[in-house]
Amino acid sequence: MTSDKQARPGRPRDADKDLAVLIAARHLLAEVGYPQTTVVAIAKRAGVNTPAIYRRWPTRQALLEEAIHGPGAHSLPEPTGDLRADLATWVRIFLARAESPAARAGVPGLLADCQTEEARRRLLAIGAPIRKAFAELLDGAVDSGRIPAGVNSDLLFEMLSGTTTFHALVRGGADNDQFVASLADALHTMASHGAKPSRSPRRR
């Protein structure tokens, strides 16, 4: 028999409230900056209580990481069969995300606070679906014979992510068209070279 004292499942998460919290966090980051975007302020803006936020996110940092680096409003594109054009689309999307007011206000603070292994694991977990989709884009190009096997998709993804973030923070939207074309060309060139076989040591 089931005891009345046996633990019962908790209430399911409310996706609408989760979204309201993330939107409130993004708006506050843009309006008041990273230090002032507190859990209390986010809860007030989203119309929820702070315990509800902490049931979903263990810390303020975890919440802001998801608000900035989560899926957001920019859905990932479907492959078109033209890898160079697809890479340019990815660059535009990453650049738009990095140029958002929330990202420009929050990324420097998050980087400064990301000093623990737990925080690094969280960031990797948030980006895992996007990283996987990028790897699948390159895998498809390999399967169709457009690029050779052995491409380092992790390295190219980090170049895409890091370079667009740096450009958005430092350049602030200047020369975006040229930047997109140049970075897409660079990524395509590296993908087209695949992995170079290591040289065997010479026998004496």
GIWO-V653463 format. One record per pair of residues at least 12 apart in sequence whose C-alpha atoms are under 8 Angstrom apart, sorted by the first residue. I is the first residue (numbers start at 0). J is the second residue. Records with the same first field share a line. If there is no record, write none. Layout:
I = J, J
This chain:
16 = 45, 47
19 = 45
20 = 41, 42, 44, 45, 47, 52
21 = 62, 63, 65, 66
22 = 45, 66
23 = 41, 42, 44, 45
24 = 36, 41, 63, 66
25 = 66, 67, 100, 101
26 = 101
27 = 41, 101
28 = 100, 101, 104, 105
29 = 100, 101, 104
32 = 104, 105
33 = 104, 105, 108
34 = 108
37 = 59
38 = 52, 59
60 = 109, 112
61 = 118, 121
63 = 105, 109
64 = 109, 122
65 = 125
67 = 101, 102, 105, 106
68 = 122, 125, 126
69 = 125, 126
73 = 92, 96
75 = 89, 92, 129
76 = 88, 89
78 = 136
80 = 140
82 = 137, 140, 187
83 = 183, 184, 187
84 = 183
86 = 183, 186, 187
87 = 179, 180, 182, 183
90 = 159, 163, 179, 182, 183
91 = 179
93 = 159, 160, 163, 164
94 = 163, 164, 166, 167
97 = 163, 164, 167, 168
98 = 164, 167, 168, 171, 172
103 = 167, 168
130 = 153, 156
133 = 152, 156
134 = 152, 153
137 = 150, 152, 190
145 = 191
146 = 190, 191, 192, 193
147 = 190, 191, 192, 193, 194
148 = 193, 194
149 = 193, 194, 195
150 = 189, 190, 191, 192, 193, 194
151 = 190, 193, 194
155 = 186, 189, 190
159 = 182, 186
